[in-house]
Amino acid sequence: MWGMGVFFKPLETEFGWTRTITSSGYTAFMVCYGISAIFIGRLLDRYGYRFVLLLAAFGTGGGIILLSQVQDINQFRIFMIISGLAIGGAFIGPTTVGQQWFSQRRGHVLGIITSGFGIGAAFFPPLLNHIIYNYGWRRGYVVLGSFILVSILASVITLGSVSDKEKPLKKRQSNVEMQSVVRGWSVRQIIRTPQFILLFVGGALGTIGFSMIQVHLVPYATDLGISPASAATAMALTGGLSIPIRLGIGFVEKKTGWHKILVAAHFLMAISIILLINLDSLPILYSFAVIFGLGLAALAPGIPGLLGTYFGMGSLGTIVGLTIGGGQITSGLLGPYIGGASYDATGSYFIALVITITLLSIATIMLFIARHPPVIEKESAESYNKKAN
């Protein structure tokens, strides 16, 4: 996901595509990621993590390797669709299973798991930039796809070594904790609550801004005279900064809760765009990367963490899949397009950046309003379900 910005200009240069057309490949990827996340959440609840991760390994890794053979925009979109349809499991699987297996330390576990995403963001933009400018973008896709395939397969093997006897114990622990938070939530009840609607819409708006930056930061910075290597370093800093923060976020969550963390994350991301609008030097670019990275660090664990806190563990895979999936579909359709259309129409990203800061500000307000839902006791939930049936 972080590599698209590094591949952007080489693809644009070789094929002569406009930025809107080049962005359309990432749009296809994100929309299909969102669709897959919705269904993968249900698959995870029904078939378990190993099945989901196998889909992610072969679909995502294979699809990205196929990108090395692209000859036209339609091929580019098709291979991005293949990758997107499989990648949902790489996020939904670990963040859901981690909470279910280690329910008493959910904050710490989510921090550790999502720090892996930060490592990827820190490691791959500079590496891919080096490969692209020394060996070509096709070789870059081969390296990236192969690494994804091998690493996720290694995860499947490693997770498969966990004793089956331990899993029911972890599940019992999660059920006990779930009853201490909220009890008896059904998926139908959850999606009707004002809190879920606010989280869903606010999260989607925030993700639109995030995806615009993810795709267009490197082209924007290089347009202003910053070298591709420095722009890739800023991308890496944005992701790499999240590693220590996510590793320690469990301690913060114990004191503040996921709600305040998630609101603060979107606020910081909105503030950082002001620096990007006034970008004219490397110090400003790196300052943006630090502030944006601080917000981004809390975003990945914050959404599944807050959903687990508000609605329990019973249908967590499904509601995380719905929330992440819906957000990714919306952001995939709008985020990259906003940046590409703004540049193609005006020769500048100014309009796109103004839209981005507006969306992130609205998301901050909506998430602030999304307070903890009332506790549903088990008896009332059973009565509700009987009436619903």
Secondary structure as GFF3:
##gff-version 3
##sequence-region A 1 389
A	DSSP	alpha_helix	4	15	.	.	.	ID=ss1
A	DSSP	alpha_helix	19	47	.	.	.	ID=ss2
A	DSSP	alpha_helix	49	66	.	.	.	ID=ss3
A	DSSP	three_ten_helix	67	69	.	.	.	ID=ss4
A	DSSP	alpha_helix	73	101	.	.	.	ID=ss5
A	DSSP	three_ten_helix	103	105	.	.	.	ID=ss6
A	DSSP	alpha_helix	106	135	.	.	.	ID=ss7
A	DSSP	alpha_helix	137	160	.	.	.	ID=ss8
A	DSSP	alpha_helix	166	181	.	.	.	ID=ss9
A	DSSP	alpha_helix	187	192	.	.	.	ID=ss10
A	DSSP	alpha_helix	194	223	.	.	.	ID=ss11
A	DSSP	alpha_helix	228	240	.	.	.	ID=ss12
A	DSSP	alpha_helix	242	256	.	.	.	ID=ss13
A	DSSP	alpha_helix	258	277	.	.	.	ID=ss14
A	DSSP	alpha_helix	282	311	.	.	.	ID=ss15
A	DSSP	alpha_helix	316	346	.	.	.	ID=ss16
A	DSSP	alpha_helix	350	369	.	.	.	ID=ss17
A	DSSP	alpha_helix	378	388	.	.	.	ID=ss18
###
